[in-house]
């Protein structure tokens, strides 16, 4: 059902909380069909992600070690994904800085900064 979710059991080093949360988000998105959050869906969606992440953390802790590592690398460990995340964080920080400094700028439909007004 959730082909985008990678195997987290048996990773070296062990799966991080961020990797577990990313898998939980993918799972909840898939089963709910919610792709973007609204005021009505944010609370239940985030509650479900927390519950799935907690269950995942527990089951990973309870299962015995794998004999062989997973055959796929989780997305958060891939260099191209790390670069995309870093770029997104830099853009978000620049946007927040523009608001803090009161700099004129415009937003796209998703609320991201596009440039000076």
Order of alpha helices (4+ residues) and beta strands (2+ residues): alpha-alpha-alpha-beta-beta
